[in-house]
Amino acid sequence: MSVKIHYQNTHFITSAPDIRHLPEDEGIEVAFAGRSNAGKSSSLNRLTNQKSLAKTSKTPGRTQLINLFKVTDGCHIVDLPGYGFAQVPLEMKKKWQKSLGEYLQKRQCLKGLVVLMDIRHPMKDLDQQLIYWAVDSGIPVQVLLTKADKLKSGARKAQVLKIKQDAVGFGGDVSVAAFSSLKGLGVDVLRNKLDEWFAPAFAEELTEEIVQEEQQSDEQE
């Protein structure tokens, strides 16, 4: 039995400077991470069919906090601070990197990582470090090659194929897909992947329902 997840019901819960200010480490969280100009906010807005769920900015690097969104009971999306943008002051960059690293290493309910990168400039050093870390930690990764509408169809397919081949080198569960917030390309792929990662939360619910039904049946007998 599958459960339909209504991503349009996603809503903002809180912003936190570090994991100590996040809610209890329970349920299932899927984190979105990427360079500051990779289009993270736009992808979240497109996923949820909301224009301003995640604040977009013409100045990359404005997401300085860990932003938590509730999809449904027990299922959350986490928008992590953007990384690697050159025009951010060094001290601020260090602070973000620390909160980002701490979340990735210590948050037990993290069950999937969406890594966004501009299809024209993929697999920078920090992108690769992030994927290697996830693979080492046994966390599945969905790479989204954003702004895919910027390339013509042939060039887009060639780039996706190349990055898929590169992804094999990471040795873990790493999927790759083209994505365009503007055109809606890859949104179904993203939703299906999130459905898969969030599924255990519903499995527990369904198990509880079955147990309750059995208990009621036994009592009636």
MONORPE-V615729 format. One record per residue. N is the residue number from 0. RES is the residue in three letters. SS is DSSP state (@ for helix, = for strand, . for the rest). PHI is phi in degrees with one decimal (* if undefined). PSI is psi in whole degrees, -180 to 180 (* if undefined). Layout:
BEGIN
n->(N,N)
res->(RES,RES)
ss->(SS,SS)
phi->(PHI,PHI)
psi->(PSI,PSI)
END
This chain:
BEGIN
n->(0,1,2,3,4,5,6,7,8,9,10,11,12,13,14,15,16,17,18,19,20,21,22,23,24,25,26,27,28,29,30,31,32,33,34,35,36,37,38,39,40,41,42,43,44,45,46,47,48,49,50,51,52,53,54,55,56,57,58,59,60,61,62,63,64,65,66,67,68,69,70,71,72,73,74,75,76,77,78,79,80,81,82,83,84,85,86,87,88,89,90,91,92,93,94,95,96,97,98,99,100,101,102,103,104,105,106,107,108,109,110,111,112,113,114,115,116,117,118,119,120,121,122,123,124,125,126,127,128,129,130,131,132,133,134,135,136,137,138,139,140,141,142,143,144,145,146,147,148,149,150,151,152,153,154,155,156,157,158,159,160,161,162,163,164,165,166,167,168,169,170,171,172,173,174,175,176,177,178,179,180,181,182,183,184,185,186,187,188,189,190,191,192,193,194,195,196,197,198,199,200,201,202,203,204,205,206,207,208,209,210,211,212,213,214,215,216,217,218,219,220)
res->(MET,SER,VAL,LYS,ILE,HIS,TYR,GLN,ASN,THR,HIS,PHE,ILE,THR,SER,ALA,PRO,ASP,ILE,ARG,HIS,LEU,PRO,GLU,ASP,GLU,GLY,ILE,GLU,VAL,ALA,PHE,ALA,GLY,ARG,SER,ASN,ALA,GLY,LYS,SER,SER,SER,LEU,ASN,ARG,LEU,THR,ASN,GLN,LYS,SER,LEU,ALA,LYS,THR,SER,LYS,THR,PRO,GLY,ARG,THR,GLN,LEU,ILE,ASN,LEU,PHE,LYS,VAL,THR,ASP,GLY,CYS,HIS,ILE,VAL,ASP,LEU,PRO,GLY,TYR,GLY,PHE,ALA,GLN,VAL,PRO,LEU,GLU,MET,LYS,LYS,LYS,TRP,GLN,LYS,SER,LEU,GLY,GLU,TYR,LEU,GLN,LYS,ARG,GLN,CYS,LEU,LYS,GLY,LEU,VAL,VAL,LEU,MET,ASP,ILE,ARG,HIS,PRO,MET,LYS,ASP,LEU,ASP,GLN,GLN,LEU,ILE,TYR,TRP,ALA,VAL,ASP,SER,GLY,ILE,PRO,VAL,GLN,VAL,LEU,LEU,THR,LYS,ALA,ASP,LYS,LEU,LYS,SER,GLY,ALA,ARG,LYS,ALA,GLN,VAL,LEU,LYS,ILE,LYS,GLN,ASP,ALA,VAL,GLY,PHE,GLY,GLY,ASP,VAL,SER,VAL,ALA,ALA,PHE,SER,SER,LEU,LYS,GLY,LEU,GLY,VAL,ASP,VAL,LEU,ARG,ASN,LYS,LEU,ASP,GLU,TRP,PHE,ALA,PRO,ALA,PHE,ALA,GLU,GLU,LEU,THR,GLU,GLU,ILE,VAL,GLN,GLU,GLU,GLN,GLN,SER,ASP,GLU,GLN,GLU)
ss->(.,.,.,.,.,.,@,@,@,.,=,=,=,=,=,=,.,.,@,@,@,.,.,.,.,.,.,=,=,=,=,=,=,=,=,.,.,.,.,@,@,@,@,@,@,@,@,@,.,.,.,.,.,.,.,.,.,.,.,.,.,.,.,.,.,=,=,=,=,=,=,=,.,.,=,=,=,=,=,.,.,.,=,.,.,.,.,.,.,@,@,@,@,@,@,@,@,@,@,@,@,@,@,@,@,@,.,.,.,=,=,=,=,=,=,=,=,=,.,.,.,.,.,.,@,@,@,@,@,@,@,@,@,@,@,@,.,.,.,=,=,=,=,=,=,=,.,@,@,@,.,.,@,@,@,@,@,@,@,@,@,@,@,@,@,@,@,@,.,.,.,.,.,=,=,=,=,=,.,=,.,.,.,.,=,.,@,@,@,@,@,@,@,@,@,@,@,@,@,@,@,@,@,@,@,@,@,@,@,@,@,@,@,@,@,@,@,@,@,@,.)
phi->(*,-101.4,-112.0,-81.2,-98.2,-96.5,-67.0,-69.4,-86.6,-59.5,-142.0,-69.0,-106.7,-163.1,-114.7,-137.6,-74.1,-159.9,-67.8,-67.0,-101.3,-87.9,-63.3,-50.5,-81.6,-148.9,79.2,-126.5,-118.2,-117.6,-102.3,-107.0,-138.0,171.3,-61.9,-61.6,-110.7,-85.5,89.7,-62.2,-61.3,-62.1,-68.1,-65.8,-65.1,-69.8,-55.6,-98.0,55.4,-123.5,-74.2,-137.7,-60.2,-103.9,-73.2,-94.4,-140.8,-73.3,-106.3,-58.5,97.4,-83.7,-77.0,-101.0,-121.0,-82.5,-105.7,-109.4,-124.5,-94.6,-87.6,-162.2,-54.2,79.3,-128.3,-132.0,-109.6,-117.1,-97.1,-84.8,-57.2,-64.8,-127.5,79.8,-88.7,-64.0,-86.4,-88.5,-54.8,-56.8,-61.2,-66.3,-62.2,-61.4,-62.9,-64.6,-59.9,-66.5,-67.6,-64.7,-62.8,-62.8,-61.3,-63.0,-85.8,-114.0,-82.5,-70.2,-85.2,-71.5,-120.6,-166.0,-129.0,-99.1,-106.8,-100.9,-147.3,-58.3,-58.9,-85.4,-139.2,-86.1,54.6,-69.2,-53.6,-67.4,-60.7,-66.7,-59.0,-63.7,-67.4,-59.2,-60.6,-61.5,-60.9,-61.6,-92.7,74.7,-100.5,-68.5,-125.5,-112.8,-84.7,-110.2,-88.4,-78.2,58.6,-63.6,-69.1,-74.3,-110.1,-71.2,-52.2,-62.7,-66.4,-64.9,-62.1,-63.9,-67.9,-61.8,-60.6,-62.1,-69.6,-62.7,-66.1,-61.4,-63.3,-59.3,-65.5,-76.4,79.8,-121.3,-88.0,-124.6,-101.2,-132.9,-149.7,-76.3,-145.7,-139.3,-63.7,-69.6,-97.3,83.7,-66.5,84.9,-65.4,-63.7,-60.2,-63.6,-62.8,-63.0,-66.9,-65.3,-55.0,-63.5,-71.0,-82.7,-51.1,-57.6,-63.6,-81.0,-59.8,-64.1,-61.3,-64.1,-62.6,-62.2,-62.4,-62.8,-61.0,-62.8,-63.5,-64.7,-63.4,-63.3,-63.6,-62.9,-65.4,-67.5,-72.7)
psi->(124,153,131,123,126,93,-20,-14,-1,136,154,136,-58,162,141,139,-22,176,-21,-19,7,161,179,145,78,167,-153,129,139,126,142,126,153,171,156,-21,23,-10,33,-50,-43,-37,-39,-40,-39,-41,-42,0,38,134,-28,31,-52,132,122,153,144,-15,103,150,10,-20,96,-7,163,117,127,131,139,125,-51,179,126,1,122,150,137,124,108,156,137,152,161,12,123,-31,8,134,145,-45,-41,-40,-43,-41,-45,-44,-37,-47,-35,-50,-40,-44,-49,-35,-29,-13,106,-27,3,117,-2,148,123,117,118,136,142,125,-22,-17,61,167,47,169,-47,-34,-46,-40,-42,-44,-43,-42,-47,-45,-44,-29,1,22,126,150,135,111,127,119,96,169,34,-21,-13,-16,149,160,-48,-46,-36,-48,-40,-41,-42,-44,-44,-45,-33,-41,-42,-39,-28,-33,-18,-23,5,-158,87,112,155,137,148,148,138,114,-34,-46,-12,7,130,-1,-41,-39,-45,-46,-42,-39,-43,-39,-44,-45,-34,-15,-41,-29,-37,-30,-41,-43,-46,-39,-43,-41,-43,-44,-44,-42,-41,-41,-42,-40,-43,-40,-39,-33,*)
END
